[in-house]
Amino acid sequence: KRGCFCYANALPTYQEQVENMLYPRLISINNPHFDFGGCVFSEKAMESKDKNGQSKEGCSRVGIYRATNLIHSITVECNYNGGRVVGPKAPAATTDGRCSPGENWRGAPPKFTDVILKQVGKDLLVAALDMEDANPWSRLPNCNQKSLDEIREWLQSRLISTEPYRAQLLEMKQAQKEEASRLAKERAEELKKGLGAGGGSFKSGPRSLRDVVSRVGANSGSGAATARTRVAGAGGANR
């Protein structure tokens, strides 16, 4: 069974859902016993009923979100016995000896102790500092995703296979592609106008790279001849 993980909400837009998933991801970076892969972010978990017939709609996690639109409304759960995985814990980006070192656990996951569970609680707060970019001993620079922006991109890649976020992300990528194409066309038009202003316009625009090179070469030659004339005139005056 899962060890330490969380139940979170499924928010309507991919931007909100990325921010929603960011906090649990930061907890897992700071604590090797927090299982990000075991966290639940589904709409089903917001509406399903338990074995007593009570709906999750009445739980504080969902109720607070419905009332306030609070993005980071989660329920952290910890198994009494232990977890199924122990993740890596990167060293902090500091030389301060007071900071706990990195960890790479080998062997079977340990049984949970008071020390482990207390550390999970502590790292909930450390992750909140990371989320605000206010952690002086952050482990992010030594992780696979080395910044909050890189974590957000990684979370987006996980949402691309989940509806309704898949449709939203594909629409966003298409809009970015169209915007890049529009800017490229504008740049090409500006370049075309600049070449025309430099030495007369092409009747129908430059037809090939050879046309462009020929026109630029002609302009450069004309400029050089003018410069030589000015130098010769100045030399004659000195003599």
Solvent accessible surface area in square Angstrom, and as a share of the most:
residue,aa,sasa,rsa
1,K,202,0.86
2,R,69,0.25
3,G,1,0.01
4,C,0,0.00
5,F,14,0.06
6,C,0,0.00
7,Y,45,0.17
8,A,0,0.00
9,N,1,0.00
10,A,22,0.17
11,L,3,0.01
12,P,79,0.49
13,T,50,0.29
14,Y,22,0.08
15,Q,103,0.46
16,E,58,0.26
17,Q,3,0.01
18,V,5,0.03
19,E,47,0.21
20,N,0,0.00
21,M,11,0.05
22,L,0,0.00
23,Y,31,0.12
24,P,0,0.00
25,R,43,0.16
26,L,0,0.00
27,I,0,0.00
28,S,14,0.09
29,I,11,0.05
30,N,2,0.01
31,N,0,0.00
32,P,7,0.04
33,H,22,0.10
34,F,7,0.03
35,D,15,0.08
36,F,14,0.06
37,G,58,0.56
38,G,4,0.04
39,C,15,0.09
40,V,33,0.19
41,F,34,0.14
42,S,45,0.29
43,E,104,0.47
44,K,159,0.67
45,A,10,0.08
46,M,3,0.01
47,E,85,0.38
48,S,37,0.24
49,K,143,0.60
50,D,59,0.30
51,K,197,0.84
52,N,117,0.60
53,G,45,0.44
54,Q,123,0.55
55,S,44,0.28
56,K,58,0.24
57,E,71,0.32
58,G,72,0.69
59,C,40,0.24
60,S,79,0.51
61,R,9,0.03
62,V,0,0.00
63,G,29,0.28
64,I,80,0.40
65,Y,22,0.08
66,R,118,0.43
67,A,86,0.67
68,T,87,0.51
69,N,112,0.57
70,L,89,0.44
71,I,47,0.24
72,H,61,0.27
73,S,8,0.05
74,I,39,0.20
75,T,52,0.30
76,V,50,0.28
77,E,71,0.32
78,C,52,0.31
79,N,40,0.21
80,Y,214,0.81
81,N,86,0.44
82,G,12,0.12
83,G,20,0.19
84,R,128,0.47
85,V,73,0.42
86,V,31,0.18
87,G,24,0.23
88,P,102,0.64
89,K,9,0.04
90,A,17,0.13
91,P,74,0.47
92,A,13,0.10
93,A,54,0.42
94,T,47,0.28
95,T,145,0.84
96,D,46,0.24
97,G,78,0.75
98,R,192,0.70
99,C,22,0.13
100,S,54,0.35
101,P,103,0.65
102,G,28,0.27
103,E,70,0.31
104,N,117,0.60
105,W,120,0.42
106,R,212,0.77
107,G,66,0.63
108,A,82,0.64
109,P,52,0.32
110,P,30,0.19
111,K,135,0.57
112,F,21,0.09
113,T,72,0.42
114,D,103,0.53
115,V,116,0.67
116,I,26,0.13
117,L,64,0.32
118,K,152,0.64
119,Q,61,0.27
120,V,4,0.02
121,G,34,0.32
122,K,119,0.50
123,D,6,0.03
124,L,40,0.20
125,L,128,0.64
126,V,35,0.20
127,A,0,0.00
128,A,37,0.28
129,L,82,0.41
130,D,4,0.02
131,M,36,0.16
132,E,128,0.57
133,D,124,0.64
134,A,57,0.44
135,N,24,0.12
136,P,108,0.68
137,W,81,0.28
138,S,18,0.12
139,R,16,0.06
140,L,13,0.07
141,P,61,0.39
142,N,68,0.35
143,C,18,0.11
144,N,136,0.70
145,Q,22,0.10
146,K,112,0.47
147,S,44,0.29
148,L,27,0.13
149,D,96,0.50
150,E,76,0.34
151,I,0,0.00
152,R,67,0.24
153,E,118,0.53
154,W,71,0.25
155,L,0,0.00
156,Q,52,0.23
157,S,67,0.43
158,R,111,0.40
159,L,8,0.04
160,I,48,0.25
161,S,93,0.60
162,T,61,0.35
163,E,111,0.50
164,P,70,0.44
165,Y,9,0.03
166,R,104,0.38
167,A,59,0.45
168,Q,50,0.22
169,L,1,0.00
170,L,82,0.41
171,E,125,0.56
172,M,41,0.18
173,K,104,0.44
174,Q,91,0.40
175,A,56,0.44
176,Q,109,0.48
177,K,142,0.60
178,E,102,0.46
179,E,75,0.33
180,A,61,0.47
181,S,53,0.34
182,R,109,0.40
183,L,90,0.45
184,A,62,0.48
185,K,137,0.58
186,E,79,0.35
187,R,151,0.55
188,A,59,0.45
189,E,92,0.41
190,E,103,0.46
191,L,102,0.51
192,K,93,0.39
193,K,143,0.61
194,G,44,0.43
195,L,37,0.18
196,G,11,0.11
197,A,92,0.71
198,G,53,0.51
199,G,32,0.31
200,G,45,0.43
201,S,89,0.57
202,F,39,0.16
203,K,210,0.89
204,S,74,0.48
205,G,9,0.08
206,P,42,0.26
207,R,200,0.73
208,S,56,0.36
209,L,140,0.70
210,R,193,0.71
211,D,49,0.25
212,V,33,0.19
213,V,92,0.53
214,S,69,0.44
215,R,64,0.23
216,V,67,0.38
217,G,41,0.40
218,A,65,0.50
219,N,54,0.28
220,S,69,0.44
221,G,40,0.39
222,S,71,0.46
223,G,42,0.40
224,A,45,0.35
225,A,43,0.33
226,T,62,0.36
227,A,51,0.40
228,R,157,0.57
229,T,98,0.57
230,R,176,0.64
231,V,108,0.62
232,A,69,0.54
233,G,48,0.47
234,A,58,0.45
235,G,24,0.23
236,G,35,0.33
237,A,89,0.69
238,N,133,0.68
239,R,230,0.84
